[in-house]
């Protein structure tokens, strides 16, 4: 899996969600393994066929009244 970074959105805080799932952020950081950490949280941005985050990313903006 080639990940380019985490997704930031309106989901609850990352650390709190990691705790609920039994993940230790410090252990992943010590192991330099952020890709697996964010993949387990389903927050990892995985690019399309070009393996870049430039042409494969799409943004959807929703305006609330």
C-alpha positions in Angstrom: 0.0 0.0 0.0 1.3 3.4 -0.9 -0.1 6.1 1.3 0.6 9.8 1.0 -0.8 11.1 4.3 -3.8 11.2 6.6 -7.2 12.7 5.7 -8.4 15.5 8.0 -12.2 16.0 8.1 -15.0 16.4 10.6 -14.4 13.0 12.2 -13.8 12.9 16.0 -10.3 13.5 17.2 -7.7 11.0 15.9 -6.2 10.2 19.3 -9.5 9.5 20.9 -10.5 7.2 18.0 -7.1 5.4 18.2 -7.7 4.8 21.9 -11.1 3.3 21.3 -9.5 0.9 18.7 -6.7 0.0 21.1 -4.0 1.7 19.0 -1.0 3.4 20.7 0.0 6.4 18.6 3.4 6.7 20.4 4.3 3.1 19.5 3.5 3.7 15.8 5.5 7.0 15.9 8.5 5.2 17.5 8.3 2.6 14.7 8.0 5.3 12.1 4.8 3.5 11.0 2.3 6.3 10.4 0.9 4.6 7.3 -0.4 1.6 9.2 -1.7 3.8 12.0 -3.8 6.0 9.7 -4.8 3.0 7.6 -6.2 1.3 10.7 -8.2 4.5 11.4 -9.3 4.6 7.8 -7.8 8.0 7.5 -5.0 7.2 5.0 -5.1 8.9 1.7 -4.2 6.3 -0.9 -3.6 7.8 -4.4 -4.8 6.4 -7.6 -2.9 4.9 -10.5 -0.3 7.8 -10.8 0.7 7.3 -7.1 0.7 11.0 -6.5 -1.6 13.1 -4.5 -1.8 15.8 -7.1 -3.9 14.5 -10.0 -5.7 11.7 -8.1 -7.2 13.7 -5.2 -10.7 15.0 -5.3 -12.2 17.5 -2.9 -15.9 17.9 -2.2 -16.9 21.1 -0.4 -20.4 21.2 1.1 -21.7 24.5 2.1 -24.1 24.5 5.1 -26.9 27.0 5.1 
